[in-house]
Amino acid sequence: MAPHRDIEVTWRPISLLIKNQTQPDSPFYTRVVHTQGLLRVMESVRAEHGDGVIGRLYTAFGEHIHHQQDSSVDPAVALAEAGLPVRHAEAAHDDSWDDVIRASMDEGLGLTGPDVGTPILGITFESGKRVGFFGPVISRRLPLADALRLWDGVTLTAGIDCFWELKRTRTENPDFTPVD
């Protein structure tokens, strides 16, 4: 989508372990602890290689987690698939990255407020005005023309100062099938 709308994307982490203060007795604890490690790996990569490679790594993680239903993806495998040094996998267990993750989350939540989930979309307009929203959340990949229409609509509404929310009940489960 980015090349079709001259968009510069900067991927930032949001930790559900930190945001939700997930406790060890939660059924989600093991998963969010693992994804916290993946976020640490992403920040290690960003620190050495910059923002430009994060989309590749995020996509590799997403392919494993969502498409292959592998919620315990080995970060070294995803790093290799993204063409990045596998030594960054060591960062998964290094909690010194958590302050960087927390600061980035604070920036995103500063645009939206704390009562949102993920994804957060932050937009900086040509005027310099920055806004953020939770979403859009979609259940399947869209053909390019529809994805571009969605992007255009989201950015149009984001520019309206008094616009807050669109929402409806989910009627289908996520479908990660590629678009033909």
N, CA, C and O atoms as a DFTB+ gen file, in Angstrom:
720 C
 N C O
     1  1       0.816      -1.181       0.000
     2  2       0.000       0.000       0.000
     3  2       0.866       1.253       0.000
     4  3       0.560       2.215      -0.704
     5  1       1.940       1.251       0.779
     6  2       2.766       2.448       0.935
     7  2       3.203       3.056      -0.396
     8  3       3.114       4.273      -0.560
     9  1       3.675       2.250      -1.355
    10  2       4.113       2.875      -2.602
    11  2       2.971       3.466      -3.434
    12  3       3.209       4.303      -4.305
    13  1       1.751       3.040      -3.175
    14  2       0.605       3.528      -3.954
    15  2       0.072       4.855      -3.426
    16  3      -0.687       5.542      -4.109
    17  1       0.472       5.208      -2.211
    18  2       0.003       6.461      -1.618
    19  2       1.155       7.301      -1.063
    20  3       0.930       8.219      -0.275
    21  1       2.379       6.990      -1.468
    22  2       3.553       7.731      -1.017
    23  2       3.557       7.865       0.507
    24  3       3.670       8.961       1.056
    25  1       3.432       6.723       1.166
    26  2       3.368       6.660       2.620
    27  2       4.704       6.161       3.151
    28  3       5.266       5.191       2.643
    29  1       5.199       6.829       4.166
    30  2       6.376       6.350       4.879
    31  2       5.893       5.678       6.155
    32  3       5.286       6.325       7.009
    33  1       6.158       4.388       6.287
    34  2       5.678       3.608       7.430
    35  2       6.799       3.441       8.436
    36  3       7.919       3.072       8.086
    37  1       6.484       3.716       9.681
    38  2       7.388       3.433      10.791
    39  2       6.651       2.508      11.737
    40  3       5.661       2.900      12.354
    41  1       7.135       1.277      11.853
    42  2       6.519       0.287      12.737
    43  2       6.984       0.539      14.161
    44  3       8.173       0.751      14.397
    45  1       6.060       0.518      15.112
    46  2       6.377       0.702      16.521
    47  2       5.725      -0.418      17.325
    48  3       4.679      -0.939      16.940
    49  1       6.344      -0.781      18.437
    50  2       5.811      -1.878      19.231
    51  2       4.661      -1.449      20.146
    52  3       4.580      -0.296      20.570
    53  1       3.786      -2.395      20.435
    54  2       2.843      -2.254      21.538
    55  2       2.843      -3.604      22.248
    56  3       2.554      -4.641      21.652
    57  1       3.166      -3.563      23.505
    58  2       3.293      -4.778      24.301
    59  2       2.016      -5.017      25.088
    60  3       1.640      -4.209      25.937
    61  1       1.352      -6.129      24.802
    62  2       0.164      -6.462      25.575
    63  2       0.536      -6.941      26.973
    64  3      -0.284      -6.870      27.889
    65  1       1.758      -7.425      27.146
    66  2       2.238      -7.784      28.476
    67  2       2.301      -6.542      29.354
    68  3       1.834      -6.555      30.492
    69  1       2.878      -5.473      28.823
    70  2       3.002      -4.226      29.579
    71  2       1.669      -3.504      29.667
    72  3       1.248      -3.114      30.756
    73  1       0.999      -3.322      28.533
    74  2      -0.228      -2.526      28.506
    75  2      -1.311      -3.117      29.395
    76  3      -1.964      -2.393      30.146
    77  1      -1.505      -4.428      29.313
    78  2      -2.571      -5.079      30.081
    79  2      -2.100      -5.582      31.443
    80  3      -2.888      -6.130      32.213
    81  1      -0.813      -5.395      31.737
    82  2      -0.229      -5.887      32.987
    83  2      -0.618      -7.349      33.209
    84  3      -1.085      -7.739      34.279
    85  1      -0.408      -8.136      32.160
    86  2      -0.810      -9.542      32.159
    87  2      -0.068     -10.306      33.251
    88  3       1.157     -10.235      33.346
    89  1      -0.806     -11.022      34.058
    90  2      -0.265     -11.753      35.202
    91  2      -0.056     -13.227      34.862
    92  3      -0.693     -13.748      33.947
    93  1       0.837     -13.905      35.597
    94  2       1.139     -15.313      35.311
    95  2      -0.072     -16.254      35.340
    96  3      -0.031     -17.313      34.714
    97  1      -1.132     -15.897      36.043
    98  2      -2.308     -16.775      36.090
    99  2      -3.255     -16.558      34.901
   100  3      -4.270     -17.246      34.788
   101  1      -2.930     -15.610      34.019
   102  2      -3.756     -15.352      32.840
   103  2      -3.534     -16.436      31.792
   104  3      -2.406     -16.898      31.619
   105  1      -4.590     -16.852      31.086
   106  2      -4.411     -17.828      30.007
   107  2      -3.581     -17.274      28.842
   108  3      -3.118     -18.035      27.992
   109  1      -3.395     -15.964      28.802
   110  2      -2.631     -15.327      27.722
   111  2      -1.174     -15.076      28.103
   112  3      -0.389     -14.624      27.269
   113  1      -0.806     -15.360      29.339
   114  2       0.510     -14.978      29.845
   115  2       1.660     -15.537      29.004
   116  3       2.554     -14.789      28.609
   117  1       1.646     -16.826      28.730
   118  2       2.748     -17.440      27.974
   119  2       2.894     -16.782      26.610
   120  3       4.007     -16.511      26.158
   121  1       1.777     -16.528      25.964
   122  2       1.818     -15.918      24.633
   123  2       2.353     -14.488      24.681
   124  3       3.185     -14.117      23.854
   125  1       1.888     -13.681      25.638
   126  2       2.340     -12.290      25.657
   127  2       3.785     -12.168      26.145
   128  3       4.480     -11.224      25.770
   129  1       4.242     -13.102      26.969
   130  2       5.656     -13.106      27.348
   131  2       6.506     -13.401      26.108
   132  3       7.545     -12.777      25.894
   133  1       6.050     -14.363      25.295
   134  2       6.796     -14.681      24.070
   135  2       6.801     -13.494      23.108
   136  3       7.845     -13.161      22.548
   137  1       5.648     -12.854      22.910
   138  2       5.610     -11.720      21.980
   139  2       6.388     -10.532      22.529
   140  3       6.883      -9.713      21.755
   141  1       6.506     -10.420      23.849
   142  2       7.376      -9.385      24.423
   143  2       8.814      -9.628      23.954
   144  3       9.535      -8.689      23.619
   145  1       9.213     -10.886      23.937
   146  2      10.543     -11.231      23.429
   147  2      10.702     -10.861      21.971
   148  3      11.761     -10.382      21.565
   149  1       9.656     -11.079      21.171
   150  2       9.724     -10.715      19.751
   151  2       9.867      -9.202      19.586
   152  3      10.590      -8.735      18.706
   153  1       9.177      -8.439      20.435
   154  2       9.303      -6.980      20.379
   155  2      10.716      -6.544      20.748
   156  3      11.252      -5.608      20.155
   157  1      11.314      -7.208      21.712
   158  2      12.697      -6.902      22.083
   159  2      13.634      -7.148      20.901
   160  3      14.543      -6.361      20.637
   161  1      13.395      -8.247      20.202
   162  2      14.201      -8.556      19.012
   163  2      14.032      -7.450      17.978
   164  3      15.013      -6.996      17.390
   165  1      12.793      -7.012      17.753
   166  2      12.549      -5.940      16.783
   167  2      13.295      -4.666      17.169
   168  3      13.850      -3.988      16.305
   169  1      13.310      -4.340      18.451
   170  2      13.984      -3.119      18.880
   171  2      15.500      -3.257      18.772
   172  3      16.187      -2.276      18.488
   173  1      16.024      -4.448      18.991
   174  2      17.445      -4.697      18.794
   175  2      17.820      -4.493      17.325
   176  3      18.840      -3.884      17.005
   177  1      16.976      -5.015      16.448
   178  2      17.193      -4.850      15.008
   179  2      17.108      -3.373      14.625
   180  3      17.949      -2.873      13.878
   181  1      16.105      -2.685      15.130
   182  2      15.919      -1.260      14.802
   183  2      17.147      -0.446      15.242
   184  3      17.610       0.432      14.514
   185  1      17.661      -0.747      16.429
   186  2      18.802       0.005      16.957
   187  2      20.031      -0.123      16.054
   188  3      20.813       0.819      15.925
   189  1      20.194      -1.277      15.440
   190  2      21.374      -1.488      14.595
   191  2      21.141      -1.196      13.119
   192  3      22.038      -0.705      12.434
   193  1      19.942      -1.495      12.623
   194  2      19.695      -1.439      11.177
   195  2      18.686      -0.367      10.763
   196  3      18.477      -0.160       9.568
   197  1      18.056       0.317      11.719
   198  2      17.110       1.384      11.397
   199  2      15.691       0.883      11.185
   200  3      15.419      -0.317      11.221
   201  1      14.796       1.837      10.963
   202  2      13.371       1.543      10.799
   203  2      13.044       0.789       9.518
   204  3      12.066       0.041       9.475
   205  1      13.839       0.972       8.485
   206  2      13.507       0.452       7.161
   207  2      13.358      -1.053       7.063
   208  3      12.700      -1.537       6.143
   209  1      13.946      -1.813       7.980
   210  2      13.893      -3.280       7.896
   211  2      12.836      -3.883       8.809
   212  3      12.583      -5.086       8.744
   213  1      12.219      -3.077       9.654
   214  2      11.289      -3.608      10.648
   215  2      10.051      -4.226       9.997
   216  3       9.543      -5.233      10.491
   217  1       9.563      -3.655       8.918
   218  2       8.395      -4.215       8.229
   219  2       8.642      -5.653       7.780
   220  3       7.749      -6.494       7.881
   221  1       9.838      -5.938       7.288
   222  2      10.170      -7.315       6.860
   223  2      10.122      -8.274       8.046
   224  3       9.588      -9.378       7.938
   225  1      10.681      -7.851       9.174
   226  2      10.693      -8.722      10.351
   227  2       9.292      -8.887      10.918
   228  3       8.894      -9.993      11.282
   229  1       8.548      -7.799      10.994
   230  2       7.165      -7.852      11.485
   231  2       6.337      -8.808      10.616
   232  3       5.527      -9.579      11.131
   233  1       6.544      -8.751       9.307
   234  2       5.840      -9.644       8.387
   235  2       6.242     -11.093       8.618
   236  3       5.386     -11.978       8.611
   237  1       7.531     -11.348       8.822
   238  2       7.986     -12.725       9.086
   239  2       7.353     -13.256      10.367
   240  3       6.888     -14.396      10.400
   241  1       7.331     -12.444      11.419
   242  2       6.673     -12.869      12.663
   243  2       5.194     -13.138      12.406
   244  3       4.661     -14.155      12.848
   245  1       4.531     -12.232      11.695
   246  2       3.099     -12.371      11.418
   247  2       2.769     -13.602      10.597
   248  3       1.753     -14.253      10.840
   249  1       3.613     -13.930       9.627
   250  2       3.393     -15.137       8.823
   251  2       3.373     -16.373       9.713
   252  3       2.520     -17.247       9.558
   253  1       4.310     -16.437      10.636
   254  2       4.354     -17.593      11.543
   255  2       3.160     -17.602      12.495
   256  3       2.479     -18.619      12.635
   257  1       2.914     -16.486      13.137
   258  2       1.879     -16.422      14.170
   259  2       0.483     -16.585      13.574
   260  3      -0.317     -17.373      14.078
   261  1       0.190     -15.854      12.518
   262  2      -1.180     -15.834      11.991
   263  2      -1.433     -16.869      10.903
   264  3      -2.469     -17.535      10.915
   265  1      -0.524     -17.012       9.985
   266  2      -0.750     -17.923       8.856
   267  2      -0.428     -19.374       9.201
   268  3      -1.153     -20.292       8.818
   269  1       0.669     -19.566       9.932
   270  2       1.090     -20.925      10.271
   271  2       0.607     -21.347      11.664
   272  3       0.862     -22.470      12.100
   273  1      -0.089     -20.443      12.356
   274  2      -0.588     -20.718      13.710
   275  2       0.532     -21.175      14.645
   276  3       0.333     -22.047      15.490
   277  1       1.701     -20.579      14.483
   278  2       2.888     -20.896      15.284
   279  2       3.117     -19.741      16.255
   280  3       3.922     -18.850      15.985
   281  1       2.414     -19.754      17.378
   282  2       2.517     -18.643      18.327
   283  2       3.814     -18.665      19.126
   284  3       4.083     -17.741      19.893
   285  1       4.621     -19.712      18.955
   286  2       5.912     -19.758      19.648
   287  2       7.065     -19.671      18.647
   288  3       8.108     -20.297      18.835
   289  1       6.871     -18.896      17.593
   290  2       7.873     -18.752      16.536
   291  2       9.247     -18.462      17.133
   292  3       9.392     -17.636      18.035
   293  1      10.231     -19.149      16.616
   294  2      11.626     -18.925      17.016
   295  2      12.092     -17.643      16.345
   296  3      12.089     -17.556      15.117
   297  1      12.495     -16.640      17.133
   298  2      12.909     -15.382      16.511
   299  2      14.076     -15.538      15.541
   300  3      14.169     -14.788      14.569
   301  1      14.963     -16.492      15.783
   302  2      16.100     -16.694      14.872
   303  2      15.616     -17.127      13.494
   304  3      16.191     -16.727      12.482
   305  1      14.575     -17.933      13.446
   306  2      14.019     -18.389      12.170
   307  2      13.429     -17.198      11.407
   308  3      13.683     -17.032      10.214
   309  1      12.648     -16.379      12.096
   310  2      12.037     -15.216      11.447
   311  2      13.095     -14.213      11.004
   312  3      12.981     -13.619       9.932
   313  1      14.116     -14.024      11.823
   314  2      15.206     -13.122      11.440
   315  2      15.866     -13.597      10.153
   316  3      16.110     -12.804       9.244
   317  1      16.151     -14.885      10.078
   318  2      16.780     -15.438       8.870
   319  2      15.867     -15.242       7.660
   320  3      16.333     -14.871       6.583
   321  1      14.573     -15.489       7.836
   322  2      13.622     -15.315       6.733
   323  2      13.555     -13.861       6.271
   324  3      13.317     -13.588       5.095
   325  1      13.767     -12.931       7.198
   326  2      13.733     -11.508       6.863
   327  2      15.088     -11.000       6.380
   328  3      15.245      -9.814       6.090
   329  1      16.070     -11.905       6.294
   330  2      17.391     -11.515       5.821
   331  2      18.170     -10.679       6.820
   332  3      18.986      -9.842       6.436
   333  1      17.917     -10.907       8.109
   334  2      18.573     -10.135       9.164
   335  2      19.448     -11.049      10.015
   336  3      19.205     -12.254      10.079
   337  1      20.457     -10.492      10.665
   338  2      21.358     -11.321      11.480
   339  2      20.621     -12.035      12.612
   340  3      19.911     -11.407      13.398
   341  1      20.797     -13.342      12.684
   342  2      20.087     -14.140      13.696
   343  2      20.593     -13.858      15.106
   344  3      19.930     -14.236      16.072
   345  1      21.733     -13.212      15.255
   346  2      22.249     -12.897      16.587
   347  2      21.294     -11.994      17.358
   348  3      21.352     -11.946      18.586
   349  1      20.415     -11.277      16.658
   350  2      19.435     -10.419      17.340
   351  2      18.429     -11.239      18.149
   352  3      17.745     -10.691      19.014
   353  1      18.330     -12.534      17.881
   354  2      17.406     -13.386      18.641
   355  2      17.749     -13.381      20.122
   356  3      16.871     -13.593      20.958
   357  1      19.003     -13.144      20.460
   358  2      19.428     -13.096      21.860
   359  2      18.693     -12.005      22.634
   360  3      18.529     -12.117      23.849
   361  1      18.253     -10.964      21.957
   362  2      17.562      -9.851      22.616
   363  2      16.220     -10.268      23.206
   364  3      15.685      -9.562      24.060
   365  1      15.670     -11.387      22.777
   366  2      14.361     -11.824      23.273
   367  2      14.330     -11.950      24.793
   368  3      13.279     -11.776      25.410
   369  1      15.457     -12.245      25.388
   370  2      15.515     -12.455      26.839
   371  2      16.185     -11.291      27.568
   372  3      16.518     -11.402      28.748
   373  1      16.378     -10.183      26.866
   374  2      17.071      -9.025      27.430
   375  2      16.045      -7.937      27.763
   376  3      15.607      -7.196      26.884
   377  1      15.671      -7.851      29.042
   378  2      14.627      -6.908      29.420
   379  2      15.084      -5.444      29.393
   380  3      14.293      -4.545      29.678
   381  1      16.347      -5.202      29.053
   382  2      16.786      -3.806      28.922
   383  2      16.091      -3.116      27.750
   384  3      16.069      -1.887      27.693
   385  1      15.525      -3.875      26.820
   386  2      14.784      -3.307      25.685
   387  2      13.387      -2.841      26.093
   388  3      12.741      -2.112      25.340
   389  1      12.912      -3.246      27.265
   390  2      11.539      -2.931      27.666
   391  2      11.302      -1.429      27.833
   392  3      10.193      -0.957      27.586
   393  1      12.316      -0.672      28.245
   394  2      12.144       0.782      28.368
   395  2      11.917       1.429      27.003
   396  3      11.125       2.364      26.881
   397  1      12.605       0.937      25.985
   398  2      12.421       1.445      24.619
   399  2      11.005       1.120      24.141
   400  3      10.333       1.961      23.544
   401  1      10.563      -0.106      24.410
   402  2       9.210      -0.526      24.025
   403  2       8.179       0.332      24.745
   404  3       7.229       0.811      24.126
   405  1       8.358       0.527      26.029
   406  2       7.421       1.317      26.829
   407  2       7.348       2.762      26.320
   408  3       6.255       3.318      26.212
   409  1       8.479       3.370      26.011
   410  2       8.496       4.753      25.513
   411  2       7.769       4.865      24.175
   412  3       7.039       5.829      23.943
   413  1       7.965       3.887      23.299
   414  2       7.288       3.906      22.009
   415  2       5.781       3.724      22.183
   416  3       4.983       4.379      21.512
   417  1       5.405       2.830      23.088
   418  2       3.979       2.640      23.380
   419  2       3.363       3.926      23.914
   420  3       2.260       4.305      23.521
   421  1       4.078       4.592      24.809
   422  2       3.571       5.842      25.381
   423  2       3.310       6.875      24.292
   424  3       2.342       7.632      24.362
   425  1       4.191       6.900      23.272
   426  2       3.994       7.832      22.163
   427  2       2.708       7.503      21.404
   428  3       1.913       8.397      21.115
   429  1       2.501       6.230      21.081
   430  2       1.297       5.830      20.364
   431  2       0.038       6.054      21.176
   432  3      -0.954       6.572      20.662
   433  1       0.072       5.667      22.443
   434  2      -1.096       5.841      23.303
   435  2      -1.348       7.310      23.606
   436  3      -2.464       7.701      23.948
   437  1      -0.296       8.125      23.478
   438  2      -0.477       9.567      23.622
   439  2      -1.313      10.152      22.497
   440  3      -1.948      11.193      22.670
   441  1      -1.316       9.497      21.357
   442  2      -2.135       9.943      20.227
   443  2      -3.585       9.473      20.334
   444  3      -4.487      10.107      19.787
   445  1      -3.808       8.359      21.040
   446  2      -5.138       7.748      21.062
   447  2      -5.839       7.810      22.404
   448  3      -7.067       7.856      22.459
   449  1      -5.082       7.812      23.477
   450  2      -5.621       7.589      24.810
   451  2      -5.411       6.131      25.164
   452  3      -5.127       5.316      24.286
   453  1      -5.545       5.788      26.446
   454  2      -5.180       4.444      26.904
   455  2      -6.217       3.354      26.651
   456  3      -5.907       2.171      26.792
   457  1      -7.427       3.720      26.284
   458  2      -8.513       2.732      26.199
   459  2      -8.668       2.131      24.808
   460  3      -9.785       1.961      24.319
   461  1      -7.543       1.812      24.172
   462  2      -7.560       1.203      22.845
   463  2      -6.720      -0.057      22.852
   464  3      -5.962      -0.317      23.786
   465  1      -6.870      -0.830      21.799
   466  2      -6.066      -2.031      21.619
   467  2      -5.049      -1.809      20.520
   468  3      -4.558      -0.701      20.305
   469  1      -4.754      -2.889      19.838
   470  2      -3.794      -2.832      18.755
   471  2      -4.468      -3.372      17.500
   472  3      -5.220      -4.343      17.594
   473  1      -4.236      -2.796      16.355
   474  2      -3.189      -1.849      16.008
   475  2      -3.587      -0.402      16.282
   476  3      -4.767      -0.053      16.310
   477  1      -2.585       0.410      16.479
   478  2      -2.757       1.858      16.540
   479  2      -2.171       2.418      15.251
   480  3      -1.048       2.092      14.865
   481  1      -2.935       3.242      14.614
   482  2      -2.485       3.901      13.396
   483  2      -2.250       5.363      13.716
   484  3      -3.182       6.071      14.097
   485  1      -1.027       5.823      13.569
   486  2      -0.702       7.228      13.765
   487  2      -0.434       7.866      12.419
   488  3       0.289       7.316      11.589
   489  1      -1.018       9.021      12.213
   490  2      -0.877       9.723      10.931
   491  2      -0.349      11.123      11.202
   492  3      -0.840      11.828      12.083
   493  1       0.655      11.513      10.434
   494  2       1.143      12.889      10.470
   495  2       0.755      13.538       9.154
   496  3       1.182      13.114       8.080
   497  1      -0.060      14.571       9.259
   498  2      -0.523      15.278       8.068
   499  2       0.532      16.286       7.606
   500  3       1.440      16.635       8.360
   501  1       0.405      16.748       6.364
   502  2       1.356      17.723       5.806
   503  2       1.474      18.965       6.681
   504  3       2.529      19.597       6.720
   505  1       0.405      19.318       7.381
   506  2       0.419      20.483       8.263
   507  2       1.259      20.250       9.511
   508  3       1.553      21.188      10.252
   509  1       1.649      18.985       9.744
   510  2       2.385      18.627      10.952
   511  2       1.493      18.073      12.044
   512  3       1.979      17.531      13.036
   513  1       0.188      18.210      11.861
   514  2      -0.761      17.680      12.840
   515  2      -0.648      16.163      12.894
   516  3      -0.590      15.501      11.858
   517  1      -0.617      15.613      14.114
   518  2      -0.540      14.159      14.301
   519  2      -1.808      13.684      14.992
   520  3      -2.260      14.284      15.967
   521  1      -2.374      12.601      14.480
   522  2      -3.533      11.978      15.115
   523  2      -3.304      10.474      15.150
   524  3      -2.488       9.935      14.403
   525  1      -4.030       9.818      16.024
   526  2      -3.928       8.376      16.105
   527  2      -5.279       7.749      16.361
   528  3      -6.156       8.350      16.982
   529  1      -5.435       6.514      15.865
   530  2      -6.669       5.753      16.047
   531  2      -6.328       4.291      16.255
   532  3      -5.291       3.809      15.799
   533  1      -7.207       3.599      16.943
   534  2      -7.155       2.149      17.002
   535  2      -7.768       1.643      15.704
   536  3      -8.865       2.053      15.328
   537  1      -7.055       0.750      15.021
   538  2      -7.587       0.153      13.812
   539  2      -6.903       0.697      12.568
   540  3      -5.871       1.359      12.677
   541  1      -7.445       0.436      11.408
   542  2      -8.644      -0.360      11.191
   543  2      -8.379      -1.848      11.406
   544  3      -7.289      -2.350      11.130
   545  1      -9.385      -2.527      11.896
   546  2      -9.325      -3.972      12.084
   547  2     -10.166      -4.587      10.974
   548  3     -11.352      -4.285      10.842
   549  1      -9.550      -5.442      10.186
   550  2     -10.262      -6.114       9.102
   551  2     -10.103      -7.617       9.282
   552  3      -9.162      -8.073       9.932
   553  1     -11.007      -8.372       8.715
   554  2     -10.991      -9.823       8.937
   555  2     -10.260     -10.597       7.849
   556  3      -9.978     -11.784       8.018
   557  1      -9.952      -9.940       6.737
   558  2      -9.237     -10.647       5.659
   559  2      -8.474      -9.632       4.821
   560  3      -8.740      -8.431       4.861
   561  1      -7.523     -10.149       4.067
   562  2      -6.773      -9.290       3.159
   563  2      -7.689      -8.778       2.063
   564  3      -8.563      -9.491       1.571
   565  1      -7.472      -7.543       1.698
   566  2      -8.307      -6.919       0.673
   567  2      -7.576      -6.850      -0.654
   568  3      -6.349      -6.755      -0.688
   569  1      -8.324      -6.898      -1.748
   570  2      -7.708      -6.573      -3.039
   571  2      -7.172      -5.143      -2.963
   572  3      -7.705      -4.318      -2.221
   573  1      -6.137      -4.855      -3.715
   574  2      -5.464      -3.569      -3.638
   575  2      -6.427      -2.397      -3.774
   576  3      -6.342      -1.448      -2.995
   577  1      -7.329      -2.434      -4.731
   578  2      -8.244      -1.297      -4.937
   579  2      -9.082      -1.036      -3.685
   580  3      -9.300       0.117      -3.314
   581  1      -9.550      -2.099      -3.036
   582  2     -10.340      -1.930      -1.812
   583  2      -9.466      -1.436      -0.664
   584  3      -9.895      -0.589       0.119
   585  1      -8.244      -1.957      -0.558
   586  2      -7.330      -1.522       0.495
   587  2      -7.020      -0.029       0.357
   588  3      -6.942       0.690       1.353
   589  1      -6.848       0.422      -0.868
   590  2      -6.573       1.842      -1.092
   591  2      -7.785       2.704      -0.750
   592  3      -7.642       3.790      -0.189
   593  1      -8.979       2.214      -1.089
   594  2     -10.196       2.943      -0.720
   595  2     -10.325       3.036       0.795
   596  3     -10.685       4.085       1.329
   597  1     -10.026       1.925       1.497
   598  2     -10.076       1.929       2.955
   599  2      -9.077       2.936       3.514
   600  3      -9.426       3.730       4.388
   601  1      -7.838       2.913       3.021
   602  2      -6.817       3.854       3.480
   603  2      -7.282       5.298       3.270
   604  3      -7.171       6.132       4.169
   605  1      -7.799       5.580       2.086
   606  2      -8.245       6.938       1.793
   607  2      -9.359       7.371       2.748
   608  3      -9.378       8.512       3.208
   609  1     -10.280       6.462       3.040
   610  2     -11.371       6.786       3.970
   611  2     -10.877       7.005       5.390
   612  3     -11.323       7.926       6.074
   613  1      -9.957       6.158       5.830
   614  2      -9.408       6.301       7.184
   615  2      -8.661       7.625       7.324
   616  3      -8.832       8.333       8.316
   617  1      -7.840       7.956       6.342
   618  2      -7.088       9.210       6.442
   619  2      -8.014      10.421       6.334
   620  3      -7.757      11.450       6.958
   621  1      -9.073      10.310       5.558
   622  2     -10.040      11.401       5.466
   623  2     -10.706      11.642       6.820
   624  3     -10.786      12.780       7.281
   625  1     -11.180      10.576       7.451
   626  2     -11.837      10.739       8.759
   627  2     -10.844      11.173       9.832
   628  3     -11.204      11.932      10.732
   629  1      -9.611      10.706       9.751
   630  2      -8.603      11.084      10.749
   631  2      -8.355      12.580      10.769
   632  3      -7.974      13.135      11.799
   633  1      -8.568      13.229       9.649
   634  2      -8.343      14.669       9.562
   635  2      -9.474      15.512      10.124
   636  3      -9.367      16.738      10.171
   637  1     -10.546      14.879      10.547
   638  2     -11.688      15.604      11.118
   639  2     -11.519      15.641      12.639
   640  3     -11.529      14.596      13.290
   641  1     -11.363      16.835      13.203
   642  2     -11.051      16.977      14.625
   643  2     -12.050      16.297      15.557
   644  3     -11.654      15.745      16.584
   645  1     -13.313      16.325      15.224
   646  2     -14.316      15.785      16.145
   647  2     -14.660      14.322      15.857
   648  3     -15.554      13.771      16.500
   649  1     -13.981      13.687      14.915
   650  2     -14.248      12.278      14.619
   651  2     -13.606      11.400      15.686
   652  3     -12.440      11.590      16.032
   653  1     -14.376      10.427      16.213
   654  2     -13.850       9.560      17.254
   655  2     -13.831       8.093      16.893
   656  3     -12.815       7.430      17.097
   657  1     -14.923       7.560      16.360
   658  2     -14.969       6.103      16.282
   659  2     -15.983       5.612      15.257
   660  3     -17.043       6.206      15.059
   661  1     -15.618       4.505      14.614
   662  2     -16.521       3.679      13.825
   663  2     -16.388       2.272      14.392
   664  3     -15.273       1.834      14.676
   665  1     -17.480       1.561      14.562
   666  2     -17.362       0.205      15.081
   667  2     -18.637      -0.568      14.763
   668  3     -19.734      -0.012      14.722
   669  1     -18.453      -1.881      14.537
   670  2     -19.599      -2.774      14.415
   671  2     -19.200      -4.147      14.935
   672  3     -18.016      -4.440      15.102
   673  1     -20.178      -4.965      15.184
   674  2     -19.935      -6.296      15.715
   675  2     -19.231      -7.140      14.659
   676  3     -19.570      -7.085      13.477
   677  1     -18.258      -7.912      15.096
   678  2     -17.550      -8.804      14.174
   679  2     -18.467      -9.961      13.804
   680  3     -19.095     -10.577      14.665
   681  1     -18.530     -10.242      12.512
   682  2     -19.419     -11.303      12.026
   683  2     -18.667     -12.447      11.368
   684  3     -19.284     -13.409      10.910
   685  1     -17.344     -12.356      11.314
   686  2     -16.545     -13.437      10.746
   687  2     -15.186     -13.479      11.414
   688  3     -14.692     -12.465      11.908
   689  1     -14.596     -14.640      11.426
   690  2     -13.273     -14.811      12.001
   691  2     -12.212     -14.337      11.015
   692  3     -12.472     -14.245       9.815
   693  1     -11.019     -14.039      11.518
   694  2      -9.942     -13.646      10.609
   695  2      -9.643     -14.727       9.564
   696  3      -9.671     -15.920       9.862
   697  1      -9.363     -14.297       8.369
   698  2      -9.006     -15.181       7.260
   699  2      -7.716     -14.644       6.655
   700  3      -7.703     -13.562       6.069
   701  1      -6.639     -15.396       6.798
   702  2      -5.332     -14.929       6.352
   703  2      -4.959     -15.469       4.960
   704  3      -3.785     -15.488       4.589
   705  1      -5.957     -15.898       4.209
   706  2      -5.723     -16.391       2.862
   707  2      -5.228     -15.249       1.983
   708  3      -5.800     -14.159       2.013
   709  1      -4.180     -15.480       1.205
   710  2      -3.713     -14.415       0.292
   711  2      -4.789     -14.034      -0.729
   712  3      -5.615     -14.861      -1.116
   713  1      -4.763     -12.789      -1.150
   714  2      -5.685     -12.304      -2.177
   715  2      -5.113     -12.711      -3.535
   716  3      -3.911     -12.583      -3.770
   717  1      -5.972     -13.198      -4.421
   718  2      -5.521     -13.569      -5.770
   719  2      -5.267     -12.352      -6.620
   720  3      -4.883     -12.480      -7.783
